[in-house]
Amino acid sequence: MLSLPRLYAIVDASYFTDEQRMFAAAEELSAAGVTLLQYRNKTGNARQMLEQACELRRRLGVSVNLVMNDRPDLALAAGFDGVHVGQDDLTPEGARKVIGENLWLGVSTHNPEQVEQADKTSATYIAIGPVFVTTSKANPDPLIGLEGVRKARALTRKPLVAIGGISRANCRSVIEAGADAVAVISDLLREPGKSAEEFLRILR
C-alpha cells in the first residue's frame, strides 16, 4: 500500500503569469520539503504541457514524486511518477492501460458512490472533495465537508487525499477526519516555500 506524504501540492499553470514563475514556485515547494506534486494545466496544448512537464522533472529531479493531471500519455512521456484522472477524464482502467502497472494512478471522487467505484479499480489513491469552498474550479461539485471525508474513509482502505478549499487553518481537521493527505493549490501560491513549511509543521 502506498504511503502518501501529508501534503500533496498542486501547481496549476493558470495561476501563474508565466511558466518561469511556475517553475520557481515548484522549486520553492521542493526546497521546503514537498515530496509529492501534481502538475495541472487545463488550457495548454499537448506540446506546451509536455515541455513544461519535462522541465519540472528536470528541475525537481527524483526527490519529488510528480503526478500529471488528466493526461496519462504525457505522464509517461515526461517520465512522471503517476497520473490523476477526474470523473470526466479517461476511466481509471483506460489510464492504467496507458501508464502500465507501475505508475501511480489517482482518481477524483465527489460522493460515496464514486468512492466505492474507484475502490474497485486499480487506483493507487483516491481523492475526495471538495471539502470546503474552493476557488480553483469554475463549476465545483457540491461540498462534502468533514463528514464526507469520514464517509469516504469508511468506504476504502486505499490512501485518501482530501481536496477543496484546504488551508493551513483547516488542514489538521481534515487529517483528523480520516484523510491521509491534503491536496492544496491556493494556500501555497503566496510565498510557496514558507507556506509549505507551515503546512508541513502543522501536519506533523
N, C-alpha and C positions, 0 to 999 in steps of 0.2 A: 504494500500500500504506500502510495506517495505521501511524503511528509512535506507539507507546504509551509513556507515561512509565513509569519503572521501578516506581513504587509505585502500586498500584491499591487504594485504600482502600474498605472496605465498612462502611457504617453500618447495623447491624441493630437495628431498633426494639425487639426483645425483650431487648436488653442494657441498656436504659435504663429507669429507674423512671418517667420521664415524658418527653413529647416535647420539652419545653424543654431538658432535658439533652442530648437527641439533637441538637437544632439547635445548641446551644452547642458540642458536640463537632465537628460538621461545620464550624462556623465556625473553630474552632481548627485543624482539619486544613488548611483552605484558607489560613489565615494563615501556616501553617508551610511552605506551598509545594505542597501536594497539588493536582493538577490533574485527577485522574480519581477519581470517587467513585460507588459504587453504593449505592442506597437499597434495603434489603431489609426487608420486613415480611410475615412468614408468617402472622400471626394477625389483622391488622386487616381491617376490611371495606373495600370499594372506596371509599366516601366518605371514610373516615378516611385511607386511603392517598393518595388524590388531594389532600386538604387538606395533608397532610404534605409530599408531593412538591412541590406548588406553593410551600409556604413555604420549602423547601430551595432551589428555583430562585430565589425572590425574595431570600433572604439571601445566596446564593453568587454570584449574577449570572452573567456569562458567562466568568468566569475559571476556572471548574471545569466540566469535562465530566461531566454527570450521566447515570447509567445506572439504569434501573428493573429490579428483579428480577422475573421471571415475567410481568409484565403489559404487553404491547405497547400495549394500549388506553390505559392510564394514562400510559405514557411519552409517548404522543402528546398526550394531554390536558394534561399538566403542562409541556409544552414541553421535555422531556428530550432528550438527545443520542443516546440509544440504549436498548436493552433487552437483558436477558440471560436466556436460557431454559435450563432443565435438561432432562435426558433424559425426565422425566415431565411436562413442560410442553408448550405448543404447539410444533409442529415448527418448525424454522427457516424453512421455506417459508411456513407459516401465519403466523408472526410477521412475516415480511417483507411479506406481503400487507397487514397492518395498518399497519405503520410506513412503508411506501414504500421507495424506493430509497436515500434519502439518510441515514437514521439508522443508527447503529452497531447491529450485531447480534452478540451474544456467545453462544456455545454451550458448555455444560459437557460434558466428556467424562471418562471414568474408565478407559479402556483403549485399546489401539491400534486396535481395530476401530471404536470410536466416533470416534476422531480421524480416521480415514480417511473415515468417513461425513460428518463435519462439514466436512472439507476440500472435499467436493464441493458443499456448499451455498453460499448467498450470505452466510455468516457473515463478519463483519468480522474477528473474532478468535476463537480457540479457547482455552477454559480446560481445564486438565488437573489432576487431583488425585483424592483427597487425597495430597499428597506425604508429609506427616508426620502423626502422630496429631493429630486435631483434636477440639475440644470444641464446635464451633459447629453440629454436626449430630447429631441423636438417633441416626440409623442411617447412619453414614458408609459409603461404599464402601470396598473393600479398599485398603490403602496401596499407592501405586505407587513411592514412593521416588525418589531422584535418577535411577535408571536408567529409570524410567517417563517422566521429563521428557526424558531423552535420546532415548528411543524416539519420543516424540511429536514432538520436534524434527525427527527424520529423516523423518517422515511428512507434514509440512506446511510450506509457506512462509508461511502466514498468521501474524500475530502470535500468540504463545503466552503465555498467562497461567497461571502455576502457583498453586495454591491448596491450603490444608490444612495447618494447624499451622506456618505460616511466621512466623518471629520475627526479631528483629534478630540473633540468634545464628546463624541458618542461612540467611538470605536471600541472602547472597553466593554460597553454594554452588549455590543454585537457578538463579541467573542464569548461573553458570558452566556449569551442566548444559544450558543452551540456552533457558531461558525469557526472553522479552522483558520481562516484568513479573511482579511478585509481588502477589497479592491477599491482603490482611491484614484480619482482624477483631479477634481477641482481643488481639494485642500493640499495638493502638492505643487500647485502652479506658482505660488509666490514663495520665493526662496526655497526651491526644491530640496536642497541639501539639508537646510535647517529644519524644514517641515518633516522630512523623512526621519531625521534623528529624533524629533519629538514623538512621532508616531511609534518608532521602534522602542523608545523608552517607556511609553505608555503601555505598549502591548507586550512587554516582557513577561 
